[in-house]
Amino acid sequence: MANKVSGMSNLDKAWGGRFDGDNSVLMEHFNASIRFDKRMLDVDIRGNIAYAKALEKAGIIETAERISIIDGLLQVQKEFSDPDVNLPDSLEDIHMAVEHRLTEIVGPMGGKIHSGRSRNDQVNLDERLYLRDHISSLRNKITDLQHVLVNSAEKYREVVLPGYTHLQQAQPILFAHYALSLFWMLDRDNDRFNDVLKRADAMPLGSGALAGSTFAIDRDFLCEELGFSRVTQNSIDAVSDRDYLLEALSAISIVMMHLSRFCEDLIIWSSSEFSFIELSDEFSTGSSMMPQKKNPDSLELIRGKTGRVYGDLMALLTTMKGIPLSYSKDMQEDKEPFFDAIDTVDVCIRVFTGAWSTMKLHVDNMEASMESTALATDLADYLVNNGLPFREAHRVVGSLVRDTLVQEQNLNDLSLEQLLKYSDKFSEEALKILDLRSALSQRNIHGGTGPKAVEEQIVSARAKINL
């Protein structure tokens, strides 16, 4: 077969009987989705093969015809998988392209494959199959990143750095605790994808254009053949449903938001003002003008592409909001944002995984940057443990911090005598609180940043991904 597949005039098209003339070249290009939906070739073939079996089961085609059709479909799959194949706009979409080429191979019996079926339920099936395959792949990549995060937490389990709120130093934390915070975000992302798959796990074939089929298509057979757990319950809902794509785009957007927030931290931390980390050369670029620059472009691109994915979600939500039931051509606009979001989050997860696993931590800078005021809450908690109401303890330590800042002193340089000027509840034990390691050891509550709590968290995280 030549690389260019033959096209069709309107009269040759599946819907051409109603028409006397051809579309304009402009309309043909405008109407076609073959340029982007050809990536659904494999799932379309899978659906066609199952449907051929169902047609035989319903007595619509003979066994010999079913064998010939399936052989022809496999030949189409092989031909169309050639990266150099040129599918013209006149074929409209991957569904019509497959049927057209199938009919060229096996003759008129190829036209029987569409008996009792519409592109409305066919595309819905293809999208669900495609979604299932690619969400499963994304979940595997998320798990790969989770492994990297747990390994990082184990390697740097004793490294202390400032924790921030409002981008101001707040309290000391362990780097392992920070790394694992992304682990648990990704765990929720995987749960969301699992929920997406549950609701997409319904087989729509047999819904026809909107009213079902007059043929005795065994939908339960198709359901089992295609690996679904159930069939759709309403043909109108089935062909007009794109909730599964909207949910997928929402879940993908949340993944991107999670990655973007950590990219923001790492970008700031890679600056000379912080110098907490240094990205490897593999995931950095330079400046065309300034020879000294090493830019965190991998992370900045992920941060930037997050907005792009949000746009994909908003595009489909906006498309769907005003479409009357059941199907309208507007819904052809569902594929490009979905494909774009899938492609974008896929590469972003892989790039982030590479950037994190190869970055260098400047652990001394992290700990040295800790301001003594980050232990102020620990000092207030000490006063509470010695009988002072928290609000009064908060006021006492706030006054203490204010005065030390004015006097350019550090909290951990204060003597007991100085502390006693603010409250008689202070004792020698209070001085131990003003030590980073000691302060961290007080936070071994489940889920806290204390060393023992983080060790338990590492064990839990490791068990989660090794199930």
N, C-alpha and C positions, 0 to 999 in steps of 0.2 A: 504493500500500500504506500502511496506517496505520502509525504509528510503533511500535505494539505488535504484535509478531508473535504469531500464535495459538499457544497452548500445546497440550499433549497430555495425555490420560489415560493410565494404564498400558496399557490395551488398545490404544491407538494407537501406543505406542512400539515401537521396533525389536525389543525383547525381550519385548513384552507378551503374547505368546501363552501363556506359561506361567502367567500371573497372572489371578486372578478379580477382584481389587480394586485400588484405588489406594493409593499411598503416602500417609502422613500429610503434611500441609503441612510439618511440621518435618523429616521425612525427605527430602522433595523438595528443600528448601532445603539441607539438610546434604549431600546427595549431589551437588548441582549444582556444576559448575565453570565454567558459562557466564559468570559474572560476571568471571572473570579470564582464561579461555582464549580469549575472543572476540578478543583481540589477535592470535591466530594465524589470523584469517580469511583473509588473503591467501595464506598458505602452504597452508592447507587447500584453497582453491580451486585453487591450482597443482597440488597433489597429485591432486585429484579430476579435473581436466582430463586429466592424464597417464594416470590410471587408466582413464578413459573410453576413451581411445585404445587402451590395452592390452586392454580388454574387447572392443573391436571387432576387434582383431588376433587375439584368441583365439576369435572367433566367438560370443561371448556376447551381444553387441548388434549391431544392424544399423548401417550408415553413417548412415542418417537419424536413428536413435535417438541415436547419438553426437553428431551435429550439434545435435539438439534439447537434449540433456543439457548440452553445453558452453554453448550459448546461455543455457540456464536458470541454469547456474552463474554466468555473468557477470552475469546479472540479480540473483541472490542477493548477489553480491559488492557490486554497486552499492547495493542496498537496505540491506544490513547495514553498509555503510561510513558510512551516515548517522549522525552523532554523537548524534542524538536517538532512534535506534532502541532499542526496549525488548525485550530477549530474555528471556522468562520462565524461571523455574527448571525448569519441566517439560520444557524442551528439553534439559536436562542439560549438554551441552557444545557446543562450536562444531561438532563433527563431525555430531552428530545434528541440530543447528539447521539446518545447511546442507542436509542430506539431506531434512529435513522440509519446508523451504521450497521446495526443488527439486521435490519431489513435488507440492506444491500448484501449482507453475507448469506442469510438463510432464506431470503425471498419473502413473499407476502405473509408467511406465517409469523414473521417478526412483528407484524402489526397486531397480533393477538395478545401480546404481552401487556397491552394497556387495557384489556377488557375489564370493565368494572372498576377502573382506577382512574384517578385524576392526578394531575401534577400537584394539586392542593394537598392530597394526603401523601403523595410520593415525596415531596420536598420536606414535609413535616417528618416523615420517617428518616430521610437521609440526614436531616439536621440532628435528630435525636441520636442516631448512630454515630455521627461525627463527633457530637458533643461527648458522648460516652467514651469514645476512644481518647479524645484529647484531654478531657478532664482527668482521666486515669493517668495519663502521661504527666500532667501538671502536678498531680498529687505525689507522684514518684519524685519529681524534681524538688518539691517542697520537703519531702522526707530526706533527700540528699543534703539540702541546706540545714536541716535540723541536726543531722549527724555532724556536720561541720561545726555547728554552734555548740553542741555538747562536747566535742573534742576540744574546742577552744576554751570552754568553761573548765574542763579538767586540767588543761595545760596551764591556765592562768588563774587557778582557783584561789591563790593567795594575794593576787594583785588588788590593791586598793585604789580607788579613784573617787573624785567628787561626784555625787549624784546631784542632779539639777532640778529645780522647779522654777518656772519663769525665766529660764536661762541664767539663773543665779545659783551659786553654790548653796546646797541645801543640807545634805547629810552624806557622810561617807558610805560607800557601797563597795562590794566586791565586783570586779570586772565579770566574774563568772555569773553573778546575779544579773548583771546587765545583759550579758549574752543570752542567758536563758529567758529573759523577758521576751525576746523575739521568738524564741522556741515556742513559747506558749501562745503567742499571737498566731504563729503559723499552724499550731495545733488546732486553733479555732477555725483557721482558714480551711484546713483539711476537712473539718467537720461540716463547714458550709458547703464545700464541694460535694461531700457525701450526700447532703440534703438535696443539692441540685440534681444529683444522679437519681435519687429516690423519686423525685417528682417528674423527672424526664423519662422514667422507666415505664412508659405506657406505649403500646403499639397502636399507631393510628391507621394503618392500612385497612381498607374496607369502609372508610368514611366517605370515599369518593370526593366529589366536588364540594358537597356539604350535606347531602341527604342520605348517604350510605349507598349500597350497591344492590342491584336486583339479582346479581349472581350469588350463588350459595358459597361464598368465600368463607372458608373455615378460619376465622380470625384467631381462635385459640391455637390452631396449628401454626399460623404465622408468628404468633406471639412466642411460642416455644422455639420455632425455627430460628428466629432472630434474637433470641436471648432476652426477651422482655419478661417481666413478672406479671403483667396484666395488659388488658386491652383498654383503649379509651372508651368512655361510657356514652359519649354524645358526639355525633358526627359534626355538628355545627361547632362545638367547642374544640374538637380535635383539629380541624383545618384552620381555625382562627387563632389557635393558641400559640403564643411565642413566650409564655411565662418562663419556660425552661431556659431560653436564651437570655431573658432579662435577669433571671436569678444568677445565671452564670456570669453575666457582665457585672452584676453587683458584687458577687463574690470575688471576681478578678480585680475589681476596683479597690476592694478592701485589702487584698494582698498588696496591690501597688501602693496603697496608702501606708501600710506597715513598712514596706521596704523604703519608701521615700522618707519616712521619719528617721529611720536609722541612717539613711544616706546623709540626711541633714546633719546629724550628730557627727558622723565620720568626716564629713567635709570640714566642719568646724574644727574637729580634733586634729585634722591633718595640717591646719594652718600653723605658721611659725609661732603665733601667739599662744597656741595650746601645745602643739607638738606632742600629742598623746600617741598618735599613730603615724605611720608612713605607708602609703599604698605601694605595692610592688610596681616595677616598671611595666609589668604585663597589663596592668589595669589603670595606667596613667598616660597622659599625653603632655606635650610641651607647648611652648609659645613660639609662634613664627617670628616674633620680634625680640622677646626677652629670653636670653639663653639660660638664665638661672631657673626658669619656671618648671615646676612639676605639678601639673593640674589633675585634680581628682575627677576627670571627665566621665569616667565610667559611672560614678555615683551621681554626678550632675545630670547625666542623660537619663538615668532611672528616675530621678526626681522630676525631670521635665516630661518624660513619657507618661508619668502618672496622670497628668492633666489630659493627655491624649486619650488614655483609657477611659477617664471620666467622660470625655466627649463621646466615646463610643456608646457608653451606657445612656447618656442623655439623648443621643441621636435616635436610638431604638425606642426609648420611652416616648419621645416626641412623635415618632412615626406611628406608634401604635395607639396613641391616645384618642384619635378621632376616626378610626377606621370602623365603618359599620359592619355588622356581622353579615357574611362570615369572612370571605376572602376578598381582598382587593390587591391590585398590583403594587401598592405601596409596600406590601410586605416583602417584596423582592429586596427592599433596602435593609433587610435584617442581616444579610450575610456579610457584607463588607465590614461593618463595625464589629461583628462577632469574630470574624477571621482576624481582623487587625488586633483586637484585644488579646486573642489567644496567642498570636505570634509575638506580641509585645511583652506580655507577662512571661512567656516562655523564655525569651532571651534575657529579660531583666532578672529573673530568678537565677539563671545560669551565670550571668555576669556578676551579680551580687555575691553568689556563692564563691566564685573565683576571687573576687576582690577581698572578701573577708578572710578566706583561707590562706591568702598569700600576704596579707598586710603585716607590718611589723609593729609591735607595741613598744612604746617607750615607757616602760613601767615606772622607772624612777621619776620621770616627769609627772606622771599621773599622781603618784603619792605626794611628791614635793609640792604640787599645786594646791593641795588641800589647805583651806583656810581654817584656822583654829575655831572660828565662829561656827563652823559646821557641826561642832560638838555642843552647841548651846542647848539643843533640845535634850541631849543626854543629861546635861547639868540640871535642867528643869525637872526631868524625870527623877533625878536623884533627890531633889527637894521634896517631890511628891511622895516618894518612898519613905521620906523622913517626916511625914505628917503635914506638909504644907499643901493647901488646895492648889490645883494646877494653875488656875488663873493668877493666883498670887505668885506662884513659882515662875510663871511666864513673865510677870512684871519685874520680879527680882532679877532674873537672868537677862531680860531685855535691858534693864538699867546697867547691868554689869557689862554687857556687850557694848553699849553706847559709850561708856566711859573708857573701856580699853581701846576702842577705835580712836577716840579723841586723843588718848595718851600714846597712841601708836604702839600698843602692847598686844601680845597674843594671849588668848585665854589660857593656853597650856603653859604659859610662863608665870602665871599668878601663884602666889603663895597662899597657904591656908589663912594667914593673917589678913591678907587682902580680901579673900572670899568672905571671911567672917564680918567684914564691914557691911556686907549686903544682907546676910542672914546668919543667925546663930545655928541654923540647921546644918550648915556645912561642917565637915570633919575631914580628917586625913583621907578617908575613903573617897571623898569628892575629887581629890587630885588624881586618883586612878582613872576616874571617868574621862579626864582630859588627855587620854591616850587613844590613838586610833584603833589599835588592835583590841584594847579593852572595851572600847565603845562598841565595836562590831560584835564582840562576843556576847554582848547583852541582847543581841537581836536574833537569837536562835529560835524565835517563834516560827511555827510552820509557815513557810512562804516568805520569811524574812531574809535579810542579807547576812545574817550571822554565818560563820564558817560551817557549823554543824547543819544548820538549816539548808545551806547551799549544797552540802554534800548529799543530803537527803533528796534535794531537788534534782541533782545530777542523776542519782539512782533512778528516780521516778521518770525523768526524761528519757534516760537510756532504755528503760523497760518499755516506755511508750512506743519508741520507734523500732524496737526489736521484737515486737509481738509477732 
